């Protein structure tokens, strides 16, 4: 059964919870925005730093992994500094790192600045989620989390649009410079508005779980290196990949064991005994992986295959944001009248259908063929993400929120990083597979190929010798084969994303619906003071 508010919990509701929400949402928005705003600018950054496209992916993944390392330690840092103070420190560190990102003149300095940015921003989302959940009575939480979702879902969706416009009209460093004024404003607002409840204030004698933090860092860093560089090294055919993966597995297992058997640990894993939290978190991890992976490759498809500019590729994804905004308005108004589980089913079905629709693209499509699936996926994100967050924490106490939010956001961040890294491997491997399957068609035994080769060579022979024209025709047809192989790689990836969303729907059977909570609003909610 859902946990009811006690008189002690109710007395700490802020007088104006929406004012509190405005302070934390600004910080959330700029942090989550930076997870995707650089996507469309990666080719420009790669050119500025003289690196390959694969190497430029580190700019994205280093940010996600650094924030993932900090997230589990949020509860500990909150006890050491006080949650409000740590939140403000995180915002300021994120803001300073954003300035350094804009000033970076090499890939190494950029990655280091992004790591610092991730460390600063790692505590923003879990603390914000905990504050939002604690600031509203349970009957108002669906509306509160719908508003919170505007930062979590819309920010990474409009990131490519804003990043593309800034890159085309200014220069890519400005996608980081714009964080500086908003970060300062967010820190000032939080300083003046936020108030810590007793359990979130600074505590004395708090011990750091150095072993747990060390194992966590080794686990995530080694895993990310394997994911980012494994494809180029031919995966487990390279000894260093085997060693790195083995170290990651040992560190990961050691981390979870240490959190179970030791006292004063980095995180409290007892929340996983709650089936709502366990199943809800698993669903969120998959949604996050699909979200970040699809946002990472769709701009690449539009720019490399369709010839879109950075701005146009981001603009084509704008319907995702519109769909999310519309779905959040719907959730805020009907969440008390309809089962959240049903909303999640509808949302996952829309995301899956949008992914499958993108899996039928070709190089002669119009922009509307990109916008409609994006709108569907945006609607699905809003309908699924907010209700599943509510369902996952309905049976937890308020004093468990910070720890639970930290764990949940850690796993979601890892999911997003894994999705971003794996999709690059998927594109590379699927393109190789389709190239292998198609190259046999470039044979003199294939009459269609021979006719196309002769007609192309004849057209080119007007400008050069026939032998040269024939060679140019062969090269042209082979380039078309490479293009089609790459297109099929994108298609396969989108279809896999779509199918994943349908596959996780049965997990909802393990989650108890919270409809009964809202049937007892008058009994469970307490007046705000």
C-alpha positions as CSV (number, residue, x, y, z in Angstrom):
1,X,0.0,0.0,0.0
2,X,1.2,3.6,-0.6
3,X,2.8,5.3,2.3
4,X,0.6,8.0,3.8
5,X,1.8,11.4,4.8
6,X,2.4,11.9,8.5
7,X,1.8,15.1,10.4
8,X,5.5,15.5,10.8
9,X,6.1,15.2,7.0
10,X,3.2,17.5,6.2
11,X,4.5,20.4,8.3
12,X,7.6,20.7,6.2
13,X,5.7,21.4,2.9
14,X,6.8,24.9,1.7
15,X,4.2,27.6,1.8
16,X,4.5,28.1,-1.9
17,X,5.8,24.8,-3.4
18,X,5.6,26.1,-7.0
19,X,8.2,28.8,-6.1
20,X,10.5,26.1,-4.8
21,X,9.8,24.1,-8.0
22,X,10.8,27.1,-10.2
23,X,14.2,27.4,-8.5
24,X,15.2,23.7,-8.9
25,X,13.7,23.4,-12.4
26,X,16.0,26.1,-13.8
27,X,19.0,24.1,-12.6
28,X,17.6,20.8,-13.9
29,X,16.9,22.3,-17.3
30,X,20.4,23.6,-18.0
31,X,22.0,20.4,-16.7
32,X,19.8,18.0,-18.8
33,X,20.0,20.3,-21.8
34,X,23.8,19.9,-21.9
35,X,23.4,16.2,-22.3
36,X,22.3,16.6,-25.9
37,X,22.9,20.2,-27.0
38,X,26.3,19.2,-28.3
39,X,25.0,16.3,-30.5
40,X,24.5,18.4,-33.6
41,X,27.7,20.3,-33.0
42,X,30.0,17.2,-32.8
43,X,31.1,17.4,-36.4
44,X,32.1,21.1,-35.9
45,X,33.9,20.2,-32.6
46,X,35.7,17.3,-34.3
47,X,36.9,19.6,-37.0
48,X,38.1,22.2,-34.5
49,X,40.0,19.6,-32.5
50,X,41.2,17.6,-35.6
51,X,39.7,14.3,-34.3
52,X,37.4,11.6,-35.8
53,X,33.7,11.3,-35.3
54,X,34.1,8.3,-33.1
55,X,36.6,10.2,-30.9
56,X,34.3,13.1,-30.6
57,X,31.7,10.9,-28.9
58,X,33.8,11.1,-25.8
59,X,32.5,14.7,-25.4
60,X,29.1,13.2,-24.8
61,X,29.9,10.1,-22.8
62,X,32.5,11.7,-20.5
63,X,29.8,14.1,-19.3
64,X,27.2,11.3,-18.7
65,X,29.7,9.0,-16.9
66,X,31.1,11.8,-14.6
67,X,27.6,12.7,-13.5
68,X,26.9,9.0,-13.0
69,X,29.8,8.6,-10.6
70,X,28.6,11.5,-8.4
71,X,24.9,10.6,-8.3
72,X,25.2,7.7,-5.8
73,X,27.2,9.9,-3.4
74,X,24.5,12.6,-3.4
75,X,23.0,11.4,-0.2
76,X,26.4,11.4,1.5
77,X,27.4,14.9,0.2
78,X,24.0,16.2,1.4
79,X,24.7,14.9,4.9
80,X,28.2,16.4,4.9
81,X,27.3,19.9,3.5
82,X,23.5,20.0,3.9
83,X,21.4,19.3,0.9
84,X,20.7,22.9,0.0
85,X,24.4,23.9,0.3
86,X,25.5,20.9,-1.8
87,X,22.9,21.7,-4.4
88,X,24.2,25.2,-4.7
89,X,27.8,24.0,-4.9
90,X,26.8,21.6,-7.7
91,X,25.2,24.4,-9.7
92,X,28.2,26.7,-9.3
93,X,30.7,23.9,-10.3
94,X,28.5,23.1,-13.3
95,X,28.5,26.8,-14.3
96,X,32.3,27.2,-14.0
97,X,32.9,24.0,-16.0
98,X,30.5,25.2,-18.7
99,X,32.7,28.3,-19.1
100,X,35.8,26.1,-19.4
101,X,34.1,23.9,-22.0
102,X,33.6,27.0,-24.2
103,X,37.2,28.0,-23.8
104,X,38.6,24.5,-24.6
105,X,41.1,24.3,-27.5
106,X,41.7,20.5,-27.7
107,X,39.8,17.3,-27.2
108,X,41.7,16.6,-24.0
109,X,40.8,19.9,-22.4
110,X,37.2,19.6,-23.6
111,X,36.8,16.1,-22.1
112,X,38.4,17.2,-18.8
113,X,36.0,20.2,-18.7
114,X,33.1,18.0,-19.5
115,X,34.1,15.6,-16.7
116,X,34.2,18.5,-14.3
117,X,30.8,19.6,-15.7
118,X,29.4,16.2,-15.1
119,X,30.8,16.1,-11.5
120,X,29.1,19.4,-10.8
121,X,25.8,18.5,-12.4
122,X,25.6,14.9,-11.1
123,X,23.7,16.0,-7.9
124,X,21.3,18.4,-9.6
125,X,18.7,15.9,-10.9
126,X,18.4,13.6,-8.0
127,X,18.3,16.4,-5.4
128,X,15.8,18.3,-7.6
129,X,13.6,15.2,-7.9
130,X,13.7,14.6,-4.1
131,X,12.8,18.3,-3.4
132,X,9.9,18.2,-5.8
133,X,8.5,15.0,-4.4
134,X,8.9,16.3,-0.8
135,X,7.4,19.7,-1.5
136,X,4.0,18.5,-2.6
137,X,1.3,16.3,-0.9
138,X,0.9,13.0,-2.7
139,X,-2.3,14.1,-4.4
140,X,-0.5,16.9,-6.1
141,X,2.6,15.0,-7.0
142,X,1.4,13.9,-10.5
143,X,1.1,17.6,-11.5
144,X,4.4,18.4,-9.8
145,X,6.2,15.6,-11.6
146,X,4.6,16.6,-14.9
147,X,6.2,20.0,-14.5
148,X,9.5,18.4,-13.4
149,X,9.3,16.3,-16.6
150,X,9.5,19.4,-18.7
151,X,13.1,19.7,-17.6
152,X,13.9,16.0,-17.8
153,X,12.3,15.2,-21.1
154,X,11.9,18.4,-23.1
155,X,15.5,19.7,-22.4
156,X,17.3,16.8,-24.1
157,X,14.8,17.1,-27.0
158,X,15.2,20.8,-27.7
159,X,18.9,20.5,-27.1
160,X,19.7,19.6,-30.7
161,X,17.5,22.4,-32.0
162,X,19.1,25.1,-29.9
163,X,22.6,23.6,-30.4
164,X,22.1,23.5,-34.2
165,X,20.9,27.1,-34.3
166,X,23.8,28.4,-32.2
167,X,26.3,26.4,-34.2
168,X,25.1,27.6,-37.5
169,X,24.6,31.3,-36.5
170,X,27.3,31.8,-33.9
171,X,30.0,29.2,-33.0
172,X,29.9,26.0,-31.0
173,X,31.5,27.4,-27.8
174,X,28.4,29.4,-27.2
175,X,26.4,26.3,-26.5
176,X,28.3,26.2,-23.3
177,X,28.6,29.9,-22.6
178,X,24.8,30.3,-22.4
179,X,24.8,28.2,-19.3
180,X,26.8,30.8,-17.3
181,X,24.2,33.4,-16.7
182,X,21.4,30.9,-16.1
183,X,23.6,28.9,-13.7
184,X,24.2,32.0,-11.7
185,X,20.5,32.9,-11.6
186,X,19.6,29.3,-10.5
187,X,22.2,29.4,-7.7
188,X,20.9,32.8,-6.4
189,X,17.3,31.6,-6.5
190,X,18.1,28.4,-4.6
191,X,20.0,30.3,-2.0
192,X,17.0,32.5,-1.2
193,X,14.1,30.0,-1.6
194,X,15.2,26.5,-0.6
195,X,14.9,25.3,3.0
196,X,16.2,22.0,4.2
197,X,13.9,19.7,6.3
198,X,15.6,18.3,9.4
199,X,16.6,15.0,7.7
200,X,18.3,16.9,4.9
201,X,20.4,19.2,7.0
202,X,24.1,18.9,7.7
203,X,25.0,16.1,10.0
204,X,28.0,15.5,12.2
205,X,30.2,12.4,12.2
206,X,29.3,11.3,8.7
207,X,31.8,8.8,7.3
208,X,32.6,8.5,3.6
209,X,32.4,5.1,2.0
210,X,35.8,5.4,0.3
211,X,35.9,1.8,-0.8
212,X,32.4,2.0,-2.4
213,X,33.2,5.3,-4.2
214,X,36.5,3.8,-5.5
215,X,34.8,0.6,-6.8
216,X,32.0,2.6,-8.3
217,X,34.4,4.9,-10.2
218,X,36.5,1.9,-11.5
219,X,33.3,0.1,-12.5
220,X,31.8,2.9,-14.5
221,X,35.0,4.3,-16.1
222,X,36.2,0.9,-17.3
223,X,32.8,0.0,-18.6
224,X,32.6,3.2,-20.6
225,X,36.0,2.8,-22.0
226,X,35.0,-0.7,-23.2
227,X,31.8,0.6,-24.8
228,X,33.4,3.6,-26.5
229,X,36.6,1.9,-27.8
230,X,35.6,-1.7,-28.0
231,X,34.3,-1.5,-31.5
232,X,37.4,0.0,-32.9
233,X,39.5,-2.7,-31.2
234,X,37.3,-5.5,-32.5
235,X,35.9,-6.1,-29.0
236,X,37.1,-9.2,-27.2
237,X,39.6,-10.0,-29.8
238,X,41.8,-7.3,-28.2
239,X,43.4,-8.4,-24.9
240,X,43.1,-5.0,-23.3
241,X,39.3,-5.0,-23.9
242,X,39.1,-8.4,-22.1
243,X,41.1,-7.0,-19.2
244,X,39.2,-3.8,-19.0
245,X,35.9,-5.6,-19.1
246,X,37.0,-8.1,-16.5
247,X,38.1,-5.2,-14.2
248,X,34.8,-3.5,-14.7
249,X,32.8,-6.6,-13.8
250,X,34.9,-7.3,-10.7
251,X,34.6,-3.7,-9.5
252,X,30.8,-3.6,-10.2
253,X,30.2,-6.8,-8.3
254,X,32.5,-5.7,-5.5
255,X,30.6,-2.4,-5.3
256,X,27.2,-4.0,-4.8
257,X,28.5,-6.5,-2.3
258,X,30.2,-3.7,-0.3
259,X,26.9,-1.8,-0.2
260,X,25.1,-4.8,1.1
261,X,27.5,-6.1,3.8
262,X,29.0,-2.9,5.1
263,X,27.7,-0.1,7.3
264,X,27.7,3.6,6.4
265,X,27.7,2.8,2.7
266,X,27.4,5.2,-0.3
267,X,23.9,4.1,-1.1
268,X,21.2,2.1,0.6
269,X,20.2,-0.8,-1.6
270,X,17.2,-1.8,0.6
271,X,14.9,0.3,-1.6
272,X,15.2,-2.4,-4.2
273,X,13.1,-4.6,-1.9
274,X,10.2,-2.5,-3.1
275,X,8.9,-4.1,-6.2
276,X,7.5,-0.8,-7.5
277,X,10.9,0.9,-7.3
278,X,12.7,-2.1,-8.8
279,X,10.5,-2.5,-11.8
280,X,9.9,1.2,-12.3
281,X,13.6,1.9,-12.3
282,X,14.2,-0.9,-14.9
283,X,11.6,0.7,-17.2
284,X,13.1,4.1,-16.8
285,X,16.6,2.9,-17.6
286,X,15.4,1.4,-20.9
287,X,13.5,4.6,-21.8
288,X,16.5,6.7,-21.0
289,X,18.8,4.5,-23.2
290,X,16.3,4.8,-26.1
291,X,15.9,8.5,-25.6
292,X,19.6,9.4,-25.6
293,X,20.5,6.8,-28.3
294,X,17.9,8.0,-30.7
295,X,18.7,11.7,-30.1
296,X,22.4,10.8,-30.8
297,X,22.0,9.2,-34.2
298,X,19.0,11.0,-35.7
299,X,21.0,14.2,-36.3
300,X,23.8,12.1,-37.7
301,X,21.3,10.5,-40.1
302,X,19.9,13.8,-41.2
303,X,23.2,15.5,-41.7
304,X,25.3,12.7,-43.2
305,X,22.6,11.0,-45.2
306,X,20.1,13.7,-46.0
307,X,22.4,16.7,-46.2
308,X,20.6,18.7,-43.5
309,X,22.4,21.6,-41.8
310,X,22.9,21.4,-38.0
311,X,20.0,23.7,-37.4
312,X,17.6,21.9,-39.8
313,X,18.5,18.5,-38.3
314,X,17.7,19.9,-34.8
315,X,14.5,21.6,-36.1
316,X,13.2,18.3,-37.6
317,X,13.4,17.0,-34.0
318,X,11.3,19.8,-32.6
319,X,8.0,17.9,-32.7
320,X,9.5,15.6,-30.0
321,X,9.4,18.6,-27.7
322,X,5.9,19.6,-28.7
323,X,4.7,16.0,-28.2
324,X,6.2,15.9,-24.8
325,X,4.7,19.2,-23.8
326,X,1.3,18.2,-24.9
327,X,1.5,14.8,-23.2
328,X,2.6,16.5,-19.9
329,X,-0.5,18.7,-20.0
330,X,-2.6,15.6,-20.5
331,X,-0.9,13.8,-17.6
332,X,-1.3,16.7,-15.3
333,X,-5.0,16.8,-15.9
334,X,-6.0,13.1,-16.1
335,X,-3.4,11.4,-13.8
336,X,-5.9,11.4,-10.9
337,X,-8.6,9.9,-13.1
338,X,-6.8,7.1,-14.9
339,X,-4.4,4.4,-13.8
340,X,-0.8,5.4,-14.1
341,X,0.0,1.9,-15.4
342,X,-2.3,2.5,-18.4
343,X,-0.6,5.8,-19.1
344,X,2.8,4.1,-19.1
345,X,1.5,1.3,-21.5
346,X,0.2,4.0,-23.9
347,X,3.4,5.9,-23.6
348,X,5.7,2.9,-24.3
349,X,3.5,1.9,-27.2
350,X,3.9,5.4,-28.7
351,X,7.7,5.4,-28.3
352,X,7.9,1.9,-29.8
353,X,5.6,2.8,-32.7
354,X,7.7,6.0,-33.4
355,X,10.9,4.0,-33.4
356,X,9.4,1.4,-35.8
357,X,8.2,4.2,-38.0
358,X,11.7,5.6,-38.2
359,X,12.8,2.1,-39.2
360,X,11.1,2.6,-42.6
361,X,12.9,5.7,-43.7
362,X,14.6,6.1,-47.1
363,X,16.6,8.9,-48.8
364,X,13.6,10.3,-50.6
365,X,11.5,11.2,-47.6
366,X,10.1,14.6,-46.8
367,X,10.6,16.4,-43.4
368,X,7.1,15.3,-42.4
369,X,8.2,11.7,-42.4
370,X,10.8,12.6,-39.7
371,X,8.5,14.9,-37.7
372,X,5.5,12.5,-37.2
373,X,7.6,9.7,-35.6
374,X,9.3,12.3,-33.5
375,X,6.0,13.7,-32.3
376,X,4.9,10.2,-31.4
377,X,8.0,9.5,-29.5
378,X,7.7,12.8,-27.7
379,X,4.1,12.1,-26.7
380,X,5.2,8.6,-25.5
381,X,8.1,10.0,-23.4
382,X,5.7,12.4,-21.6
383,X,3.0,9.8,-21.0
384,X,5.4,7.1,-19.8
385,X,8.2,8.8,-17.9
386,X,6.2,11.0,-15.4
387,X,3.7,8.3,-14.4
388,X,6.5,5.7,-14.0
389,X,8.5,8.0,-11.7
390,X,5.4,8.4,-9.6
391,X,4.7,4.7,-9.5
392,X,8.3,3.8,-8.6
393,X,8.3,6.0,-5.4
394,X,4.7,5.8,-4.3
395,X,5.5,3.2,-1.6
396,X,8.6,4.9,-0.3
397,X,8.9,7.3,2.7
398,X,10.0,10.9,2.3
399,X,13.2,10.3,4.1
400,X,14.1,7.6,1.5
401,X,13.6,10.0,-1.5
402,X,17.1,11.4,-1.7
403,X,18.8,8.0,-1.6
404,X,16.2,6.5,-4.0
405,X,16.4,9.4,-6.4
406,X,20.2,9.0,-6.4
407,X,20.2,5.3,-7.2
408,X,17.5,5.8,-9.8
409,X,19.3,8.6,-11.6
410,X,22.6,6.7,-11.4
411,X,21.1,3.8,-13.3
412,X,19.3,6.1,-15.7
413,X,22.5,7.9,-16.4
414,X,24.4,4.7,-17.0
415,X,21.5,3.6,-19.3
416,X,21.8,6.8,-21.3
417,X,25.6,6.5,-21.6
418,X,25.4,2.8,-22.6
419,X,22.7,3.6,-25.2
420,X,24.8,6.4,-26.6
421,X,27.9,4.2,-26.9
422,X,26.2,1.1,-28.1
423,X,24.3,2.8,-30.9
424,X,27.6,4.0,-32.4
425,X,28.8,0.3,-32.4
426,X,25.4,-0.8,-33.8
427,X,25.7,1.6,-36.7
428,X,29.2,0.5,-37.5
429,X,28.5,-3.2,-37.3
430,X,25.2,-3.2,-39.0
431,X,26.7,-1.1,-41.9
432,X,29.4,-3.8,-42.3
433,X,26.9,-6.6,-42.3
434,X,24.7,-5.0,-44.9
435,X,27.8,-4.1,-47.0
436,X,28.8,-7.7,-46.9
437,X,25.4,-8.8,-48.0
438,X,25.1,-6.3,-50.8
439,X,28.6,-6.3,-52.3
440,X,27.9,-9.6,-54.0
441,X,25.4,-7.8,-56.2
442,X,28.2,-5.8,-57.8
443,X,28.9,-8.7,-60.2
444,X,29.0,-9.1,-63.9
445,X,26.5,-11.9,-63.4
446,X,24.0,-9.3,-62.2
447,X,22.3,-7.9,-65.2
448,X,20.8,-4.9,-63.3
449,X,24.3,-3.9,-62.1
450,X,25.8,-4.3,-65.6
451,X,23.1,-2.1,-67.1
452,X,23.5,0.6,-64.5
453,X,27.3,0.5,-64.8
454,X,27.2,0.8,-68.6
455,X,24.7,3.7,-68.6
456,X,26.7,5.6,-65.9
457,X,29.9,5.0,-67.8
458,X,28.4,6.1,-71.1
459,X,27.2,9.4,-69.4
460,X,30.6,10.1,-67.9
461,X,32.5,9.2,-71.1
462,X,31.3,12.5,-72.6
463,X,33.8,14.2,-70.4
464,X,36.7,11.8,-70.2
465,X,38.2,8.6,-71.7
466,X,36.0,5.5,-71.6
467,X,38.4,3.5,-69.3
468,X,38.4,6.4,-66.8
469,X,34.6,6.8,-67.1
470,X,34.2,3.1,-66.5
471,X,36.3,3.3,-63.3
472,X,34.4,6.4,-62.2
473,X,31.1,4.6,-62.7
474,X,32.3,1.6,-60.6
475,X,33.3,4.0,-57.9
476,X,30.0,5.8,-58.0
477,X,28.0,2.6,-57.7
478,X,30.1,1.4,-54.9
479,X,29.6,4.6,-53.0
480,X,25.8,4.1,-53.5
481,X,26.2,0.7,-52.0
482,X,28.0,2.1,-49.0
483,X,25.3,4.7,-48.6
484,X,22.6,2.0,-48.7
485,X,24.5,-0.1,-46.2
486,X,24.7,2.9,-43.8
487,X,21.0,3.6,-44.3
488,X,20.1,0.1,-43.4
489,X,22.2,0.4,-40.3
490,X,20.2,3.4,-39.2
491,X,17.0,1.5,-40.0
492,X,17.9,-1.6,-38.0
493,X,18.9,0.6,-35.0
494,X,15.6,2.5,-34.9
495,X,13.7,-0.8,-35.2
496,X,15.6,-2.3,-32.2
497,X,14.7,0.8,-30.2
498,X,11.1,0.4,-31.0
499,X,11.0,-3.3,-30.2
500,X,12.7,-2.6,-26.8
501,X,9.9,-0.4,-25.7
502,X,7.3,-3.1,-26.4
503,X,9.4,-5.8,-24.7
504,X,9.5,-4.0,-21.3
505,X,5.8,-3.4,-21.1
506,X,5.2,-6.7,-19.2
507,X,7.3,-5.3,-16.3
508,X,4.3,-3.2,-15.4
509,X,2.6,-6.3,-14.1
510,X,5.0,-6.2,-11.1
511,X,4.0,-2.7,-10.2
512,X,1.0,-1.9,-8.0
513,X,-1.2,0.8,-9.4
514,X,-1.5,3.9,-7.3
515,X,-5.1,4.6,-8.1
516,X,-6.1,3.8,-4.6
517,X,-3.9,6.6,-3.3
518,X,-6.0,9.2,-5.1
519,X,-9.2,7.6,-3.9
520,X,-8.2,8.6,-0.4
521,X,-6.9,12.1,-1.0
522,X,-8.9,13.6,1.8
523,X,-7.4,11.1,4.3
524,X,-3.8,11.0,3.1
525,X,-3.0,14.6,2.3
526,X,-2.3,17.2,5.0
527,X,-2.7,20.9,4.8
528,X,0.4,22.9,3.8
529,X,1.8,25.3,6.2
